[in-house]
């Protein structure tokens, strides 16, 4: 067999690392060394490749690892990597499809936990932007508020989870005993990078409604209309003002304002 050029060898070795299916094609291009046969030499590289990928996933999803345990985590991540092989040269993107994979395989708590940890990573990597201050709102005429559009900071994620993922994540963060899976309930979460660091917290029904409206680029008047769906209309103005104040104090809104 003629020797392959570098491009052929690299492509074949990459295919072997991903699936191992082309070992018979690749093996004649290698030689045994110090008594170690070619299949074993190749296995060393393939195993090391997948160990490195699993280490990366463990780094990005530490609460998921703690909750599942090392053995179960390793088995499930091996299955994930087989079903969703890496398509990016960046390890940072390796776990992007993990929440959907776990959801598709009927693991709702694990899917929510992975989704939460991925949102934390996204918040950490988000671009820096100038945040809105209360002072910036003082000169806005009252008649313009109804058409005012607020924009969420790039680090903000509004996450709807239906399991105890937040309790599991928070217990792991505080190095406490991890709760079991019982008593699952809907928990709207706000994830963002505040001036003090990364933050995750449950939010009220009304603040969740406002956040979703702002995320969907609704005007302030339209956001208040949506609030009236989830609460008494007589309390909408006060609730909207309170939630907006909290978002500004937490650094969740961009300095840039739009009217439309």
KOLZAKE-639024 format. One record per residue: residue in one letter; x, y, z of N, C-alpha, C in turn. Coordinates in steps of 0.2 Angstrom, whole numbers, plus 5000, padded with zeros to 4 digits. Layout:
BEGIN
AXYZXYZXYZ...
//
This chain:
BEGIN
X500449945000500050005000500450065000X500350114996500750174995500650215002X501150255003501050295009500650355008X500150375013499750425012500050495012X499750545009500050615010499750635017X500050695019499850715026499050725027X498750755022498050775022497650705023X497850655019497450595019497550555026X498150565029498250535035497850565041X497850635040497550675045496750655045X496450655039495750645038495650575041X496050525039495850455041495950445049X496450485052496550475059495950515063X495750565060495150605063494550555063X494450525057493850475056493850425061X494550395063494650345068494450365075X494650425076494550455083493750465084X493450485079492750495080492350435080X492550375076492050315076492450255077X493050255075493450185075493350145070X492850165065492650115060493150105055X493650145054494050135048494750105051X494750075056495350045059495750005054X495349965050495749915046496049955040X495850015038496150055033496750095036X496650115042497150155045497750115048X497650055050498150015053498750005049X498749985043499349975039499850035038X499550095040499950145039500450165046X500350115051500650125057501050055058X501550065063501950005064501949995072X502049935074502049915081502749945084X502749955090503249995093503349965100X503949945102504149915109503649865111X503449825106503049765108502349785108X502149845107501449865107501149865100X500649815099500349805093499949875090X499849875084499549935081498849945084X498449895084497749915087497749945094X498249925098498249945105498550015105X499050035100499350095100498750145097X498350125093497850175090497350185096X497150125100496650135105496950185110X497550195112497850245116497650315114X497650325108497450395106496750405106X496350355104495650365103495350365111X495550325115495350335122495550395125X496150425124496350485126495950545124X495750535117495350585114494650595118X494350535119493750535122493750555130X494250535133494350555140494450635140X494850665136494850735136494250765135X493850745130493150775129492750765135X492750705138492350695144492550745150X493250755151493450795156493250875154X493150885148492950955146492150965148X491750915147491050915149491050915156X491450875160491450875167491550945170X492050985167492251045169491651095168X491251085162490751135160490051115164X489951055166489351035170489551005176X489851035181490051005187489450985192X488851025192488351005196488050935193X487950935186487750875183488150815185X488750825185489250765186489150745194X489050795198488950785205488350745206X487750765203487150735204487150665201X487450655195487350585192487850535195X488450565197488950515200489450505194X490050495195490550485190490450435185X490250375187490150315183489550335178X488950355181488350365176488550425172X488850475174489050535170489450515164X489950465166490450445160490050405155X489650365157489250325152488750365148X488450415151487950455147488350505143X488950535145489350575141489650535135X489850475136490050435130489550425125X488850415127488350405123488150475119X488250525123488150595120488650605114X489250595116489750605111489750565105X489450505106489350465100488750485096X488250515099487650535096487750605093X488150645096488250715094488950735094X489350705089490050715089490150795088X490750805091490950875090491050905083X490750965082490850995075491251055075X491451075081491851135082492551125085X493051165082493751155085493751175092X493251215095493251245101492951195106X493251175112492951135117492351165120X492451235120491851275123491151255121X491151235114490551225111490251145112X490651105115490551035115489951015118X489751055124489151035127488451075125X488551105119487951145117487351105116X487351045114486851005112486650955118X486950965123486850915129486150925132X485950985133485250985136484750955132X484750965125484250935120484350865120X484950835120485050765120484750735126X484850765132484550735138483850735138X483550795136482850795135482550745130X482850735125482650685120482650615122X483050605127483150535130482750535137X482250575138481750575143482150575150X482550625151482950645157482750715159X482150735161482050805162482450845167X482550815173482950845178483650855175X483950805172484650815170484650865164X484150865160484150915154484050985157X483650995162483551065165484251085169X484551035172485151055175485751075170X485751035165486251055159486051115156X485451135155485251195152485451255157X485351245163485551295168486251305168X486651255168487351265168487651295162X487351275156487551305150487351375150X486751395153486651475153487151505157X487351475163487951505167488551515163X488751465158489351475154489251535149X488651535146488451585142488451655145X488251665151488251725155489051745156X489451695158490151715159490451735153X490351715147490651725141490351795137X489751815139489451865136489851935136X489651975130490052035130489952085135X490352125137490252175141489852235138X489352265141488952315139488752365144X488652425142488452475147487752465149X487652465156486952445159486552515160X485952505160485452555161485452575169X485452645170485352665177484752705178X484552705184483952745186483952815183X484552845184484652915182484452925175X484652875171484552885163483752885162X483352865166482652865165482252925167X482652965171482353025174482053075170X482353085164482153135159481753115154X481453055154481053025149480353055151X479953085146479353115147478853055148X478353065153477853015154477552985148X477353035143476953005137477352965133X478052955134478452915129478552845132X478352835138478452775142478152715138X477552725136477152665133477452635127X477852675123478252655117478952635118X479152635125479852625127480052555126X480652535123480852475122481452465126X481452415131482052405135482452335132X483052335132483452275129483852245135X483752175135484152145140484852135139X485252135144486052135144486152065140X486752065136486952005133487051945137X487151955144487251895148486651865151X486051895150485451875153485151815149X484951765153484551715150483951705155X483351705152482651685156482551615154X482551575160482551505159481951475163X481551435159480951405162481151325164X481151305170481351235171480751215175X480651145174480051115177480251055182X480851065184481151015189481551055195X481851015199482151045205482951065203X483051075196483651095194484051145198X483651195199483951255203484151235210X483751195213483951175220484551125220X484651085215485251045214485851085212X485751135208486351175206486551215212X486051245216486251285221486551245227X486351185228486651145233487351125232X487451105225488151095223488551155224X488351215222488751275223488951285230X488451275235488551285242488851225245X489051175241489351115244488951075249X488251075248487751045252487550985249X487150945253486850875251486450895245X486450855240486050865234485350835235X484850875233484150855234483950795229X483450765231483250705226482750745221X482450705217482050725212481350735213X481150725219480450735221480150805221X479550815221479250885222479450935217X479450905211479650955205479151005204X479351065202478851125201479151165196X478751205193478951255188479351315192X479951325189480351375192480651425187X480351485186480651525181481351555184X481851555180482551575183482751635179X483151675182483551735179484251715180X484651715174485351705175485651765171X486151795175486551855172487151865175X487551905172488251925175488151995178X488151995184488052055188488752085189X488752155191489452185193489852135198X489452105202489752065208489951995205X489751975199489951905197489251875194X489351815192488751775190488251765195X487651775193487051765197486551725194X486151685198485651645196485051645202X484451665200483951675205483251655202X482851625206482151615204481851685204X481351695200480951755199480251745200X479851795202479151795203478851785196X478151765196477751755190477751825186X477651885190477551945186478251965183X478851955187479451975184479651935178X479451865179479551825173479151845167X478551865168478151895162478451955159X478751995163479052055161479652045157X480051995160480651975156480551945150X480051905149479851875143479651925138X479251975140479052025136479652065133X480052085137480652125135481152085131X481152015132481551975128481251965121X480551975121480251965114480152035111X480552085113480552155110479852185111X479452175116478852215116478952275119X478552325118478552395121478352385129X478552435132478352435140477552435140X477152465136476452465137476252385135X476552355130476352285128476552245134X477152255137477352215143476852215148X476552275150476052285155475452245153X475252245147474652215145474752135146X475352115145475452045146475452025154X475652075158475652065165474952065168X474452095164473752095166473452025165X473851985161473551915160473751865166X474251885170474451845175474351865182X474051935183473851965189473352015188X473052035194472552085194472752145191X472352175186472552235182472652295187X472352295193472452355197473152355200X473552295200474152295203474752295197X474552305191475052295186475552355186X475352415187475852465187476352465192X476152445198476552435204477052375203X476752325200477252265199477752275194X477552315188477952325183478552375185X478352425189478852475192479352435196X479052395200479552355205480052305201X479752275196480152225193480652265189X480452315186480952355182481452385186X481352405192481852435197482352375198X482052315200482552265201483052245196X482752245190483152235184483652285183X483552345184484052405183484552395189X484352385195484852375200485252315200X485052265196485452205195485852205189X485852265185486252275179486052225174X485352215173485052165168484852205161X484852265161484652305156485152345152X485152355146485652395142485452465143X486052505143485952575143485552605137X485652575131485252595125484552585126X484152635125483452635125483152655118X482552625116482252635109481552655110X481252695106480552715106480352695099X479752655099479452635093478752615093
//
